[in-house]
């Protein structure tokens, strides 16, 4: 009975039920039971599998193409090399890195439902995924701060957000992003050190970020909740400043017409 329970737990992580979606790849219980090579059991003749890979590949190409255009436009046109566009380029570089180092492997994992690139690249891929996605979000925070200063302090903005200060801010953004992504690489994870030999090869076909509660809370706060609150604050202040400016302009028009 214990052997049957083990087989069920292993196959549930790498198999796809034929009854739920016939267009997805199917891995047989025999191959998964000994965890030999479930990739050999993938039916590449399934049209749904090929279509899914093509769609995800097109999305990946669009991500690469769009962000490359942003970077090249700023690089080739001197008029676009403003402080604000420094933040735009930094955001494009983060998204470009996601397209290069994250999305292709993520697409493979989603379609095949198994990790085929080895344990070492799994750790690197997960860290890069968190790093680049967090950097993208924090770059959006930096852009919101830049826009807030430009709208609320238009006269003093050039002296406040100088190119040097903008580069320092971007360095802080990338450093904070790395601080959020690297703890699982140095031991803050829930991976089992002493795994049963029968599960050793099974784990080679999976690649998941740690579910350690402490790191989940830590990364969620740093990668999502705190940046979200920061952006909401700055864009609310921008909205309020725009409303007040509009009222002042309208009041001026009314005063002029009355006079």
Residue frames relative to the residue before (quaternion, step in Angstrom):
aa qw qx qy qz dx dy dz
X 1.0000 0.0000 0.0000 0.0000 0.00 0.00 0.00
X 0.6424 0.5212 -0.3341 0.4517 3.56 0.98 -0.81
X 0.6375 0.5307 -0.3304 0.4503 3.56 1.08 -0.73
X 0.6418 0.5190 -0.3228 0.4631 3.56 1.05 -0.73
X 0.6412 0.5154 -0.3246 0.4667 3.57 1.00 -0.80
X 0.6381 0.5193 -0.3260 0.4658 3.59 1.01 -0.79
X 0.6531 0.5147 -0.3156 0.4571 3.56 0.96 -0.88
X 0.6557 0.5112 -0.3131 0.4591 3.58 0.96 -0.84
X 0.6723 0.5024 -0.3105 0.4463 3.60 0.92 -0.85
X 0.6635 0.4991 -0.3082 0.4644 3.57 1.06 -0.76
X 0.6970 0.4804 -0.2883 0.4475 3.56 0.82 -0.97
X 0.6083 0.5708 -0.3632 0.4152 3.60 1.08 -0.56
X 0.6818 0.5002 -0.2908 0.4476 3.59 1.16 -0.53
X 0.8025 0.2659 -0.1421 0.5148 3.60 1.16 -0.43
X 0.6540 0.4919 -0.3351 0.4670 3.61 1.18 0.07
X 0.2405 -0.7380 0.6130 0.1478 3.51 -1.30 0.42
X 0.4615 -0.7032 0.4718 0.2645 3.56 -0.75 1.02
X 0.4404 -0.7099 0.4841 0.2603 3.56 -0.77 1.04
X 0.6483 0.5509 -0.3266 0.4116 3.55 1.08 -0.65
X 0.6552 0.5279 -0.3202 0.4352 3.57 1.13 -0.52
X 0.7991 -0.1059 0.1044 0.5825 3.59 0.93 -0.83
X 0.2678 -0.8101 0.5033 0.1368 3.57 -0.23 1.27
X 0.6246 0.5710 -0.3431 0.4076 3.59 1.18 -0.37
X 0.6315 0.5297 -0.3389 0.4536 3.60 1.23 -0.22
X 0.6142 -0.5710 0.3873 0.3832 3.62 -1.16 0.51
X 0.2401 -0.7704 0.5793 0.1150 3.53 -1.13 0.71
X 0.1491 -0.7706 0.6162 0.0656 3.55 -0.96 0.93
X 0.3810 -0.7571 0.4824 0.2212 3.56 -0.69 1.03
X 0.6023 -0.5866 0.4083 0.3555 3.54 -1.18 0.57
X 0.6038 0.5850 -0.3688 0.3965 3.59 1.08 -0.64
X 0.6921 0.4657 -0.2811 0.4745 3.54 0.92 -0.92
X 0.6897 0.4802 -0.2893 0.4582 3.55 0.97 -0.81
X 0.5782 0.6140 -0.3848 0.3749 3.55 1.07 -0.66
X 0.7618 0.2766 -0.1876 0.5549 3.58 1.00 -0.73
X 0.3797 -0.7644 0.4507 0.2616 3.57 1.35 0.11
X 0.2270 0.8148 -0.5101 0.1559 3.59 1.05 0.68
X 0.7169 -0.3254 0.2584 0.5597 3.58 0.56 -1.18
X 0.1597 -0.8307 0.5259 0.0889 3.61 0.17 1.23
X 0.5256 0.6387 -0.4171 0.3765 3.60 1.19 -0.36
X 0.6151 0.5639 -0.3466 0.4284 3.59 1.12 -0.61
X 0.6759 0.5026 -0.2873 0.4561 3.55 1.21 -0.48
X 0.4775 0.6629 -0.4500 0.3608 3.60 1.23 -0.01
X 0.3011 -0.7535 0.5628 0.1574 3.55 -0.85 1.02
X 0.2098 -0.8276 0.5118 0.0958 3.56 -0.10 1.32
X 0.5675 0.5906 -0.3905 0.4202 3.59 1.26 -0.07
X 0.4882 0.6582 -0.4407 0.3663 3.59 1.25 -0.17
X 0.4126 -0.7344 0.4727 0.2588 3.64 -0.61 1.03
X 0.6176 0.5682 -0.3520 0.4145 3.59 1.03 -0.70
X 0.6298 0.5402 -0.3312 0.4493 3.57 1.04 -0.75
X 0.6870 0.4738 -0.2864 0.4706 3.56 0.85 -0.98
X 0.6474 0.5224 -0.3230 0.4513 3.59 0.94 -0.87
X 0.6491 0.5207 -0.3182 0.4542 3.58 0.96 -0.85
X 0.6600 0.5008 -0.3070 0.4683 3.57 0.95 -0.86
X 0.6509 0.5135 -0.3216 0.4575 3.59 0.98 -0.80
X 0.6592 0.5068 -0.3158 0.4571 3.60 0.91 -0.90
X 0.6813 0.4712 -0.2921 0.4781 3.58 0.87 -0.92
X 0.6257 0.5341 -0.3388 0.4565 3.58 1.09 -0.64
X 0.6397 0.5159 -0.3203 0.4712 3.58 1.01 -0.80
X 0.6339 0.5201 -0.3276 0.4695 3.59 0.98 -0.83
X 0.6509 0.5197 -0.3139 0.4557 3.57 0.96 -0.87
X 0.6511 0.5100 -0.3133 0.4667 3.59 0.96 -0.87
X 0.6445 0.5192 -0.3228 0.4592 3.60 0.98 -0.80
X 0.6239 0.5282 -0.3360 0.4678 3.58 1.03 -0.76
X 0.6758 0.4868 -0.2920 0.4702 3.58 0.89 -0.93
X 0.6804 0.5050 -0.2946 0.4418 3.56 0.85 -0.98
X 0.6845 0.5016 -0.2950 0.4390 3.60 0.83 -0.96
X 0.7087 0.4462 -0.2734 0.4732 3.58 0.88 -0.89
X 0.5929 0.5428 -0.3679 0.4674 3.59 1.12 -0.53
X 0.6255 0.5360 -0.3363 0.4564 3.59 1.01 -0.76
X 0.6395 0.5257 -0.3281 0.4550 3.59 0.97 -0.83
X 0.6846 0.4828 -0.2886 0.4636 3.56 0.83 -1.00
X 0.6806 0.4900 -0.2979 0.4561 3.61 0.87 -0.90
X 0.6228 0.5500 -0.3514 0.4315 3.59 0.99 -0.76
X 0.6920 0.4533 -0.2781 0.4882 3.58 0.89 -0.89
X 0.6575 0.5249 -0.3141 0.4399 3.58 1.01 -0.79
X 0.7478 0.4260 -0.2194 0.4595 3.59 0.95 -0.86
X 0.7417 0.3533 -0.2038 0.5324 3.59 1.12 -0.57
X 0.3651 -0.7639 0.4917 0.2034 3.59 -0.45 1.22
X 0.6147 0.5703 -0.3537 0.4145 3.59 1.10 -0.60
X 0.6742 0.4979 -0.2887 0.4627 3.57 1.18 -0.48
X 0.5632 0.6167 -0.3849 0.3929 3.59 1.26 -0.14
X 0.2153 0.7723 -0.5539 0.2246 3.53 0.51 1.26
X 0.6847 -0.4680 0.3529 0.4332 3.54 -1.31 0.20
X 0.6483 0.5285 -0.3207 0.4444 3.56 0.91 -0.89
X 0.6924 0.4821 -0.2842 0.4555 3.57 0.94 -0.86
X 0.4920 0.6181 -0.4416 0.4253 3.59 1.24 -0.16
X 0.6697 0.4825 -0.2897 0.4846 3.55 0.99 -0.87
X 0.6282 0.5330 -0.3359 0.4566 3.58 1.05 -0.75
X 0.6591 0.4977 -0.3065 0.4732 3.59 0.95 -0.85
X 0.6327 0.5269 -0.3320 0.4602 3.59 0.99 -0.79
X 0.6421 0.5065 -0.3127 0.4830 3.58 1.01 -0.81
X 0.6581 0.5062 -0.3091 0.4639 3.59 0.96 -0.86
X 0.6385 0.5216 -0.3313 0.4588 3.60 1.02 -0.73
X 0.6318 0.5189 -0.3321 0.4704 3.58 1.02 -0.76
X 0.6896 0.4673 -0.2792 0.4776 3.58 0.90 -0.92
X 0.6152 0.5393 -0.3400 0.4639 3.57 1.11 -0.68
X 0.6405 0.5192 -0.3143 0.4706 3.58 1.05 -0.78
X 0.6083 0.5332 -0.3458 0.4755 3.56 1.09 -0.70
X 0.6754 0.5024 -0.2936 0.4529 3.57 0.94 -0.86
X 0.6989 0.4742 -0.2677 0.4637 3.57 1.07 -0.72
X 0.8381 0.2662 -0.0815 0.4691 3.57 0.73 -1.12
X 0.7419 0.4066 -0.2214 0.4850 3.60 1.19 -0.29
X 0.7280 0.4890 -0.2768 0.3928 3.58 0.57 -1.15
X 0.6492 0.5152 -0.3675 0.4219 3.69 0.80 -0.75
X 0.7039 0.4497 -0.2668 0.4806 3.58 0.92 -0.89
X 0.6061 0.5432 -0.3438 0.4683 3.56 1.14 -0.62
X 0.6328 0.5275 -0.3266 0.4633 3.58 1.02 -0.79
X 0.6485 0.5140 -0.3133 0.4660 3.57 0.97 -0.85
X 0.6633 0.5060 -0.3037 0.4602 3.57 0.94 -0.87
X 0.6728 0.5052 -0.3000 0.4497 3.58 0.95 -0.86
X 0.7126 0.4536 -0.2672 0.4637 3.58 0.91 -0.88
X 0.7588 0.3778 -0.2090 0.4876 3.59 0.84 -0.96
X 0.2817 -0.7837 0.4976 0.2424 3.57 1.26 -0.45
X 0.7006 0.3440 -0.2840 0.5569 3.57 1.07 0.75
X 0.3973 -0.7047 0.5399 0.2325 3.58 -1.19 0.60
X 0.1010 -0.8441 0.5265 -0.0006 3.58 -0.56 1.15
X 0.6221 0.5963 -0.3172 0.3959 3.61 1.26 0.12
X 0.6467 -0.5656 0.3197 0.3996 3.59 1.18 0.30
X 0.6255 -0.5921 0.3766 0.3412 3.53 -1.21 0.60
X 0.6422 0.5353 -0.3364 0.4335 3.60 0.98 -0.81
X 0.6966 0.4451 -0.2851 0.4852 3.58 0.86 -0.92
X 0.5524 0.5935 -0.3978 0.4294 3.59 1.15 -0.48
X 0.6758 0.4836 -0.2949 0.4717 3.59 0.86 -0.94
X 0.6622 0.4967 -0.3076 0.4693 3.57 0.95 -0.89
X 0.6549 0.5322 -0.3056 0.4410 3.58 0.93 -0.94
X 0.6627 0.4977 -0.3082 0.4670 3.57 0.91 -0.88
X 0.6636 0.5005 -0.3090 0.4622 3.58 0.96 -0.86
X 0.6598 0.4954 -0.3083 0.4734 3.59 0.94 -0.86
X 0.6055 0.5632 -0.3460 0.4433 3.57 1.04 -0.78
X 0.6977 0.4491 -0.2704 0.4882 3.58 0.78 -1.01
X 0.6512 0.5370 -0.3208 0.4298 3.59 0.93 -0.89
X 0.7321 0.4354 -0.2558 0.4571 3.58 0.71 -1.05
X 0.6528 0.5021 -0.3246 0.4651 3.60 0.97 -0.77
X 0.6473 0.4961 -0.3164 0.4846 3.58 1.02 -0.76
X 0.6344 0.5218 -0.3303 0.4650 3.58 1.00 -0.79
X 0.6258 0.5355 -0.3383 0.4552 3.58 1.02 -0.75
X 0.6799 0.4823 -0.2889 0.4708 3.57 0.90 -0.92
X 0.6821 0.4764 -0.2985 0.4676 3.60 0.90 -0.85
X 0.5885 0.5441 -0.3706 0.4694 3.59 1.14 -0.50
X 0.6153 0.5279 -0.3410 0.4759 3.58 1.09 -0.66
X 0.6183 0.5272 -0.3379 0.4750 3.58 1.10 -0.68
X 0.6520 0.5093 -0.3118 0.4673 3.58 0.97 -0.86
X 0.6328 0.5193 -0.3276 0.4717 3.58 1.04 -0.75
X 0.6496 0.5096 -0.3243 0.4617 3.60 0.96 -0.80
X 0.6305 0.5128 -0.3308 0.4797 3.60 1.05 -0.72
X 0.6471 0.5232 -0.3143 0.4570 3.57 0.95 -0.88
X 0.6782 0.4811 -0.2879 0.4752 3.60 0.91 -0.90
X 0.6143 0.5493 -0.3453 0.4490 3.58 1.07 -0.71
X 0.6748 0.4791 -0.2919 0.4794 3.58 0.91 -0.89
X 0.6595 0.5179 -0.3156 0.4441 3.59 0.97 -0.83
X 0.7056 0.4572 -0.2685 0.4701 3.60 1.02 -0.77
X 0.7565 0.4021 -0.2158 0.4685 3.58 0.85 -0.94
X 0.7853 0.1739 -0.1010 0.5855 3.61 1.18 -0.50
X 0.0211 -0.8618 0.5067 0.0093 3.61 0.64 1.06
X 0.6640 0.5114 -0.3157 0.4450 3.60 1.03 -0.71
X 0.7744 0.3464 -0.1777 0.4986 3.56 0.84 -0.99
X 0.4033 0.7491 -0.4590 0.2560 3.63 1.24 -0.13
X 0.6705 0.5008 -0.3428 0.4267 3.68 0.75 -0.84
X 0.6950 0.4529 -0.2849 0.4803 3.59 1.05 -0.66
X 0.6377 0.5155 -0.3307 0.4672 3.60 1.20 -0.48
X 0.7925 0.2219 -0.0999 0.5592 3.58 0.75 -1.07
X 0.0038 -0.8094 0.5837 -0.0644 3.52 0.24 1.32
X 0.6641 -0.4965 0.3531 0.4334 3.64 -1.17 0.32
X 0.6399 0.5250 -0.3361 0.4495 3.59 1.01 -0.76
X 0.6818 0.4769 -0.2926 0.4713 3.58 0.88 -0.89
X 0.6115 0.5413 -0.3489 0.4597 3.57 1.08 -0.68
X 0.6628 0.4942 -0.3080 0.4707 3.60 0.96 -0.81
X 0.6172 0.5257 -0.3417 0.4754 3.59 1.06 -0.70
X 0.6513 0.5135 -0.3102 0.4646 3.58 0.96 -0.86
X 0.6603 0.4954 -0.3095 0.4721 3.59 0.97 -0.79
X 0.6187 0.5314 -0.3448 0.4647 3.58 1.05 -0.70
X 0.6381 0.5149 -0.3183 0.4758 3.58 1.03 -0.79
X 0.6207 0.5510 -0.3341 0.4467 3.58 1.02 -0.82
X 0.7154 0.4402 -0.2646 0.4738 3.59 0.79 -0.97
X 0.6317 0.5250 -0.3403 0.4577 3.59 1.06 -0.66
X 0.6532 0.5000 -0.3136 0.4743 3.59 0.94 -0.83
X 0.6238 0.5410 -0.3361 0.4531 3.56 1.03 -0.74
X 0.6637 0.4931 -0.3007 0.4753 3.56 1.00 -0.83
X 0.6209 0.5465 -0.3419 0.4461 3.60 1.01 -0.79
X 0.6659 0.4954 -0.3018 0.4691 3.59 1.07 -0.68
X 0.7369 0.4585 -0.2457 0.4318 3.60 0.97 -0.77
X 0.7088 0.5421 -0.2892 0.3466 3.62 0.96 -0.73
X 0.4988 0.6811 -0.4512 0.2893 3.72 1.01 -0.38
X 0.6564 0.4974 -0.3588 0.4393 3.69 0.84 -0.69
X 0.6222 0.5580 -0.3446 0.4276 3.59 1.15 -0.52
X 0.7492 0.3636 -0.1982 0.5169 3.58 1.19 -0.52
X 0.7942 -0.3803 0.1545 0.4481 3.55 1.14 0.56
X 0.5940 0.5572 -0.3916 0.4282 3.61 1.19 -0.22
X 0.4756 0.6271 -0.4786 0.3892 3.56 0.23 1.30
X 0.4586 -0.6853 0.5002 0.2642 3.53 -1.31 0.14
X 0.3138 0.7570 -0.5162 0.2490 3.58 1.13 0.54
X 0.4482 -0.6939 0.5030 0.2542 3.54 -1.03 0.85
X 0.3459 -0.7541 0.5206 0.2018 3.56 -0.68 1.09
X 0.7715 0.2533 -0.1383 0.5670 3.57 0.92 -0.91
X 0.0040 -0.8263 0.5612 -0.0469 3.55 0.12 1.27
X 0.5559 -0.5866 0.4638 0.3629 3.56 -1.15 0.57
X 0.5705 -0.6239 0.3946 0.3601 3.62 -0.90 0.83
X 0.6426 0.5413 -0.3364 0.4254 3.61 1.02 -0.67
X 0.7084 0.4358 -0.2581 0.4916 3.58 1.23 -0.41
X 0.4399 0.7301 -0.4451 0.2744 3.57 1.27 -0.22
X 0.7351 0.4089 -0.2382 0.4854 3.59 0.78 -1.03
X 0.5862 0.5723 -0.3796 0.4299 3.58 1.12 -0.54
X 0.6588 0.5170 -0.3063 0.4527 3.58 0.98 -0.83
X 0.5759 0.6026 -0.3810 0.4000 3.59 1.18 -0.49
X 0.7031 0.4533 -0.2603 0.4820 3.60 1.19 -0.43
X 0.6737 0.4249 -0.3075 0.5205 3.58 1.23 0.26
X 0.0327 -0.7803 0.6246 0.0008 3.56 -1.18 0.62
X 0.1682 0.7963 -0.5531 0.1783 3.55 -0.21 1.30
X 0.5037 -0.6257 0.5038 0.3178 3.52 -1.16 0.69
X 0.6300 -0.5665 0.3754 0.3758 3.56 -1.09 0.66
X 0.2788 -0.7520 0.5767 0.1556 3.54 -1.14 0.74
X 0.2731 0.7675 -0.5309 0.2332 3.57 1.20 0.44
X 0.4935 -0.7058 0.4114 0.2984 3.63 -0.59 1.10
X 0.6436 0.5385 -0.3289 0.4331 3.58 0.97 -0.80
X 0.7018 0.4495 -0.2769 0.4783 3.57 0.89 -0.91
X 0.5969 0.5635 -0.3662 0.4382 3.59 1.06 -0.69
X 0.6717 0.4744 -0.2932 0.4877 3.59 0.92 -0.90
X 0.6467 0.5412 -0.3073 0.4411 3.57 0.95 -0.93
X 0.7211 0.4328 -0.2558 0.4767 3.58 0.82 -0.99
X 0.6293 0.5360 -0.3446 0.4448 3.60 1.04 -0.71
X 0.6526 0.5000 -0.3144 0.4746 3.58 0.99 -0.80
X 0.7375 0.4413 -0.2430 0.4497 3.59 0.81 -0.99
X 0.7492 0.4139 -0.2150 0.4703 3.57 1.04 -0.74
X 0.8192 0.2331 -0.1078 0.5128 3.59 1.11 -0.48
X 0.7813 0.4059 -0.2378 0.4102 3.57 0.33 -1.24
X 0.6906 0.4559 -0.2942 0.4782 3.62 0.80 -0.92
X 0.6598 0.4769 -0.3342 0.4749 3.68 0.84 -0.77
X 0.6221 0.5410 -0.3494 0.4451 3.59 1.00 -0.73
X 0.6721 0.4871 -0.3020 0.4688 3.59 0.90 -0.90
X 0.6292 0.5343 -0.3348 0.4545 3.58 1.02 -0.77
X 0.6870 0.4759 -0.2883 0.4675 3.58 0.87 -0.92
X 0.6301 0.5272 -0.3356 0.4608 3.58 1.00 -0.77
X 0.6415 0.5262 -0.3237 0.4548 3.59 1.00 -0.82
X 0.7123 0.4608 -0.2757 0.4519 3.59 0.75 -1.03
X 0.6991 0.4552 -0.2961 0.4651 3.60 0.88 -0.81
X 0.5809 0.5390 -0.3806 0.4767 3.60 1.17 -0.41
X 0.6549 0.4959 -0.3056 0.4814 3.57 1.00 -0.84
X 0.6198 0.5244 -0.3416 0.4735 3.59 1.05 -0.70
X 0.6487 0.5165 -0.3122 0.4636 3.57 0.95 -0.86
X 0.6583 0.5029 -0.3093 0.4670 3.58 0.93 -0.88
X 0.6485 0.5089 -0.3184 0.4682 3.58 0.98 -0.82
X 0.6488 0.5107 -0.3228 0.4625 3.59 0.98 -0.77
X 0.6439 0.5168 -0.3231 0.4625 3.60 1.00 -0.80
X 0.6703 0.4929 -0.3011 0.4659 3.57 0.93 -0.88
X 0.6402 0.5157 -0.3253 0.4673 3.58 1.01 -0.75
X 0.6457 0.5182 -0.3163 0.4632 3.57 0.99 -0.83
X 0.6450 0.5113 -0.3197 0.4694 3.58 0.98 -0.81
X 0.6540 0.5127 -0.3163 0.4574 3.57 0.97 -0.85
X 0.6502 0.5064 -0.3203 0.4671 3.59 0.98 -0.81
X 0.6644 0.4985 -0.3037 0.4667 3.58 0.93 -0.89
X 0.6318 0.5208 -0.3278 0.4713 3.58 1.04 -0.75
X 0.6448 0.5232 -0.3195 0.4565 3.55 1.01 -0.75
X 0.6321 0.5259 -0.3227 0.4687 3.57 1.05 -0.79
X 0.6650 0.4989 -0.3070 0.4633 3.55 0.91 -0.92
X 0.6408 0.5249 -0.3252 0.4562 3.60 0.98 -0.82
X 0.6553 0.5218 -0.3015 0.4553 3.55 1.00 -0.91
X 0.6712 0.4942 -0.2996 0.4643 3.58 0.94 -0.89
X 0.6369 0.5326 -0.3205 0.4560 3.58 1.02 -0.78
X 0.6548 0.4988 -0.3046 0.4792 3.56 1.01 -0.86
